[in-house]
C-alpha cells in the first residue's frame, strides 16, 4: 500500500526545539528547581557532599580542574585545599551565573573559563585532580572523553566521577514522581530534552570505568549496595 502523504524533511528539521533557548531557560532555573527545594534538592546536594567526603580536609591538590561545572555548585562541597581551581563549562549561560565566595574572588585561586570537556585546551599533565559531576552521561563517545581527562592529569593524579544511576529503577521513580513535573511546570519539555541530554546509561559508564581503571574506589549512594536499581548515584575516585 502506498502512502499518499509525503513529508518535507526540511520542515521536520525546522521543528527541532532551539537548544540555545533551552539552555538559557534551563540555566536560569537550574539552581532553584534542582537544588533549592524538597527531596530532589536534598539528594542532589548530598551527591556532591558524598563525592567529596572521600577527601579529608588535610588533603591537598595543587591544581584542580572541574569539567562541566555548570553554575559552580560542586565547589561549595570541596573540603581539601588547593592552589588553583579551574571551573569550566562549554555554555556561557551557566558560567555567567557562577557566584564565588569573596575569599576566592579576592585570592584569584578560582579560575572560570569556557572549555569543551571533550577537547580541552590544557596541555598534558596539567592537573592533580579532575572532577566530573553529573556530566559524563551527557557526552557522546564517553570512552574517548575519559581518555581526554586522563591526558590532562599528572601521573598518579585523581579523576573523580559523580554519575546519576539513570535509568535505574530508583532514579526513574524520582524522575517521574517529582522531577519531571517540576520542569514541565517551569516550561521545559522534560521528556524531549532528557532524551537528548542523558545519552549514556549508567551501566555502560560503569563498564568503561571498570575496564580502564583497575585502581579505583567505587561508592553507590544512598544504599552503598552496588546496584543501579536501588541507588541514585555512582561515585568513582580513580588514581591514574
N, C-alpha and C positions, 0 to 999 in steps of 0.2 A: 504494500500500500504506500503510495506516495503522499508526502506531506505537502499541502498546498502553501502553507505559511513558510516564508523564508525569513532569515534573521540577518540583520545588518550587524556585523561584528564590531564595527566602529562605535555603534550606538551602545552595544553591550559593554564595551570597554569604558565608554564615557560614563557608564552608570557606577563605576567603582567610586566609593566614598573617598574624599580627599584626605590623604594621610597627614599633610601638614595641619589641616583644620582639626583633625582628630588629636594630633599631638598637642596643639595649643590648648584644646579643651581639657584633655587628659592631664596635662601638666598643671593647669590652673586649679584642678580639683583633687589632684593625687593625694597630697598630704591630708586634706580634710576628710575625704571619702575613705581612704585606705587606712590611715593611721590614727586618726583623732577620735574615733568613736567605736564603742561596742566591742564585741568579742573579736571581730576581724582586726580592728586596730590593735587589740591586746596581743593577739598571736603574731601579727606581723612585726610588732615591736620586739616581742620575745624572740623571734627568729634571729634578729640582729644581736640581741643580748646573748643568746645561746651560742652563736657563732664566735663571739669574742670571749666567752667565758673560758675558753681553752687557754688563753694567754693571761698570765698573771701580770699585775701592774708593774712588776720589776723587769719584765721582758722589754727588750729594745730592738727595734728595727730602724736602721739608719734612713733608708728611703723606701716609701710605700707608694704603690700605685693602686688606685681603685678604678676599675673599668666599669662603664655603665652606671655611674654613681647617681644618676637622676638628680634629685634635689639635695643630695648630700646627707640623707638620713643615717647611713651606716656610720659615718664619722662620729656621731654622738655616742656610739657604744664602744669605741676604741678604748682599751684600758692600758695597752702598752705605750711606751714612749717612742718618739720618732723625731728625726731632724727635719724631714721633709715628707709631706703627704700630698700626692697628686690626685685631685678629684677630676675625673674625666668622663665625658659623655659626648655622644655624637649629636645630640639635639639641644640647640641653644635654649628652647623654651624651658627645659629643666635646669640648665646651668644658670640661667638668669634668676632663678628662684632660690639659689643656694644662699643661705644666711649663715655666716661664720660667727663663732664666738669672738668676742672682742680680742681675746688673747691671741687667737690665730690670725686675725686681721692685722694686728699690730706687728706680730713677730715675722709674718711672711712665711711661716712654716707650712702653710697650706696653699697649694697652687691649683687654680682652677683653669682647665683648658678643654677645648673641643678635640676629641680623639675618636677615631674609628677603632673600636675594640678588636676588629678582625684584621686590622692592618695598622699597627701602632707606629708612631714616628720615632720612638725612642730606640737608641742603639742596643745591641746585645748586652746582657749582663749589667743592666742599669739599676735594678731594684732588689731589695732584700725581701720584700713581700709584695705579692699581687693579690688583690681581693676582687672577687666577682660575686655580688649579692643579687640574686633574682635577675640574672642576665642571660646565662648560657641557654636557657630554654627558648630564648628569642632568636638565637643566631643560627643561620644555616651552616652546614658543614662544621659542626661543633668540634669534631676531632682535629680539624686544622686550626680552629680558633684556639684550642687549648695549647697547641704547639707554639702559636704566636705569643701566648702569655708566658710560656716557659722560656721562650727566646730572650725576653727582656729581664728574666730573673738571673741573679747571680748564682753561682754554684752553691748548693745547699740552701738556696732561698726557699721561701714558703709560698705555696699557692693555696688560697682559701676559696672554696666554692660553697655558696649557700643557694640551694635549689628547692623549688616547691615540688611536692610529691604529686604532681599532675601527670596522668589522670587517675591517681589512686582514689579509692572509694571515699576516704575521709575528706580529701581535698575536693572532690566533686560534690559531696554533701554540703560543705561550706560554700562552695561556689553557687550552687543552685538554690540554697535555702536563704542565703544572706547577700553575698557579694553581688551577684548578678542583678538583683532588684535595685540595689543602691546605685549602680552605674546606669541602669536604664532610666531611673528617675532623674539622674544627672544629665541625661541627653545622649548617652553613649550607646551605640548598638553593640552591646557587650558580646553577644554570640559571634557576630561577624569579626570583631576585632580580636577576640581571643583565638579564633580560627586562624587569623593571620599572624598573630604575635607569638602564641605558645606553640612553636613548631616542633619542639623536641620533647618526647615523653621522658619521664624521669628514669624509667628502666633502661632506656638506651643510654642516657647520660651516665648513669652509674656503671654501665658496662664499659664505657670508654675509660672512665676513671680507673676502674679495676684492671683493665688491660694495660694501660700505660704506666701506672704508678704502683709498684709493689710496696713502697714505703709511704704510708698514709695513716691518718686517723679518721675513722668514719663515725658519724653520730646521726641517729634518726630521732626526730623530736615530733611530738612530745612523749611518746611511749618508750623510746630507746630500744624498742624491738625492731630488728632490721626487716621492715616490711613497708612497701609503698602504699598499702591499703589502709593501714591504721596509724599513719603519721601524716603530718603536714609538711615537714621539711627534712631535707637531707643535707648534711654538712660534712665537708671533707677538708682536712688540712693535710697538704701534700708537701713533703720535703723533696725538692727536685735535685 
